[in-house]
């Protein structure tokens, strides 16, 4: 028998599908506990309409039969939160498409400043595991296939009763050990979206690489990376729905692909490359950044160089990189305030006669009116900018970084020059071709940042490319 003292069969009606933005309109809970002496189930039911404090969409009213007038006099969630918590306390949380109901309750409690967590069993997944060849696993399909009574379909308590009836039917029709084993197996697995096959994670290695989520189209929905692909992908489908992106992905995803790499840096580089070439819908931070660039000082004046004009060979002496001109100017303003630099001299304030505005506030040493020599001001500026200076490339030519997989079966060699990635080599021929490859014409702020940060932390173990690799024919 499963080691849970109580089970809560839960169903919610809501104003929509977004746990962070939409609200609960009805809660139904069937709590089932075992009698201590006989082991017979003791059933407690509770349900309530909930005032979402927003208008219900017409489509939701048509589906559930719950109207604005019905919820107008109902308690709000804060008013029923303690009762909900007591009904769920100590229970295995059971629901159909459980991530939906669990996610809504978790966010509802979070808005009150309370945490909520429970072990979660999804009856969609239980049905799929026990009847993998059945034509459907939605609640209507289960009701029809198992001849379950469901007079109040699409109302919270009615659906919660239907879920409880389904589980009872399983235990009546099958050996208890079989059902218990299926439940135990599910509880050890992430709550995969029902449209993915139950073994979707089995093909993913516990190793570094990148993963690609696909929907109905040829272009990926999302691309990510990890040092443990299986664990990271599973985290997207945890039952917490910690982000709106994970919620949307769970609805849209239809298949998962992956590429292994030997190590973490290879995964980071490949993720950046794939995102920029495939432009997945749900990746925003690593998309092409034409507005990115670096800052150069010309006669003490800051000049912004956008990505398409950046020369990798001349990066040394520049500062940054920056995601945009606006970001560079914001950095200069902070430095000016911290080091009493002149905004006019930095190009942050238009020229004119008399003191700059900062000088009028006594926040500038007076370069703008000749009270501080320009040379002294620019020397102080150079000191302030030193932490942002791009250092010289540490090798005379190409630098190689070797990564070996934990099982020793894969070795990837990453080739770099002038803070630019040339590519990945897995044999001597590929390495020779890479060593003849000029740096990529396009400045990639994400790769340059990655290299600079790891170099500053002493975590970029580069070695010079051997002469043989450079001289080998392609």
Buried (B, 14 or more C-beta within 10 A) or exposed (E): EEEBEBBBBBBBBBBBBBBBEBBBBBBBBBBBBBEEEEEEEEEEBBBBBBBBEBEBEEEBBEEBEBBBEBBEEBBBBEEBBEBBEEBBEEBBBBBBBBBBBBBBBBBBBBEEEEEBEBEBBBBBBBBBBBBEEEEEBEBEBBBEBBEBEBEBEBBBBBBBBBBBBBBBBBEEEEEEEEBBEBBEEBBEBBBBBBBBEBEBBEEBEEBBBBBBBBBEEEEBBBBBBBBBBBEBBBBBBBBBBBEEBBBBBBEBBEBBEBBBBBBBBBBBBBBBBBBBEBEBBBBEEBEBBEBBBBBBBEEBEBBBBBBEEBEBEEBEEBBBBBBBBEBBBEBBBEBBEEBBBBBBBBBBBEEEEEBBEBBEEEBBBBBBBEEBEEEEBBEBBEEBBEEBBBEEBEBEEBBBBBBEBEEEEBBBBBBBBBBBBBBBBEEEEBBBBBBBEEBBEEBBBBBBBBBBEBBEEEEBEBEEBBEEBBEBEE
